[in-house]
Amino acid sequence: MPTLSLITCTRDPDPTMLRRVLVAVEAMRVPAAWDREYLLVDSASAHPLADRAEERLFLDREPWARLVRVDVPGLAAARRAAVREARGSLLIWFDDD
C-alpha cells in the first residue's frame, strides 16, 4: 500500500496556528488504497515541541504521526531531515503560518 507523507516544518510556532494545522491534518482523509504518516519537524525551537502538551497529546492520539527534532535551525535543514525520515512515496508539505 503506498504511503502519503504529510509534513510540517516549524520553528517556535505560534500555538494557535499550529493547533489549526494539527486539527486539519487529523481531519484529512486519504484514498482507501493509501496509507499516511505525518511528520512534525521541530527545527531547533527554543521550547522543543516534545515538551509542549498539546503537540504531545496529538502525537499520542495519532499513531501515524511522529515528531522529528532538528538541532540546526532553518527550513532547508528541516526539509532535509523530513525527506530522510519520510516513508512515503509522495511528500506533501504543510506550512504552519
N, C-alpha and C positions, 0 to 999 in steps of 0.2 A: 504494500500500500504506500503510495507516495505521501510525502510529508510537506506541509507548508510551514515555513519558519517565519513567525511574526516577531519583529524585533523593534525595541525602543532603546536607543542610546541616550543617556541623560547624565547630567552633572548638576548637582544641587538643584533638583527640580522644584518647581512651585507645587506644593502638595495638592492644591485644588486642581491644577491642570493634569498632574499625573493620575490623580484619582479618576478623572474623566477618561483618560486613556485606558486605565485598567478596567473600568466598567465597560467601555466599548469593546475591548479585546475579549473580555469574558463573555460578552453577548454575541460575539461573532460566531457564525456557523460556517462550516466548510462543507464542500460537496461530500456526499456519502462515501465516495471512493477514496477520500483523502484523510490523512491524519494531520494533527497540528502540534506545534510547540510554540511557546512564547519565551523569548529571551529578553530580560530586562537587564541592560548593560549599564552598570554604575561606573562612570568614568571619573574616578577619584573624587567623589563627593566629599565635602568637608564632614558631613554627617552621613556615614555609609547607609545605603538603603537597607542593608541587612539588619540595621539597628532600629529601623522605623516600623512601628507596629502595623500600620495599615498595609504596607508592602509585604510584611511577613505574613499577615493574615491572608492576603491574596495568594501568595506563593504556597502557603499551606493548604489552601482550599482547592487550588488547581494543580493537579499532578503533572500536567503538561507544560507548566510554567516553571522557569528557573531564573535565578539571579547569577549574573556574571560580573565579577568585580575586576576593574582595570585600574592599576595604581598609577598609570600615566594619564594625565588629563588630555582631553582633545577628542574630537569626533573621529578623526582618522584612526587613532589607536583603538577607540571603542568599536568602530566598524570592523577593523581587522580582527579583533577578538571575537566579535559576533560571527564573522564568517568562519573562523576556526572552530567555534563551538556549535554552529548550526548543523543540524542533522538533516534538514530538509533539502529537497531538490529545487524549491522555489523560495526565495527570500523576499519578504515584504517588510518594508521599513515604515515605522510609525513614529513621527515626531511627537514630542510632548509639549509643544508650545503652540 
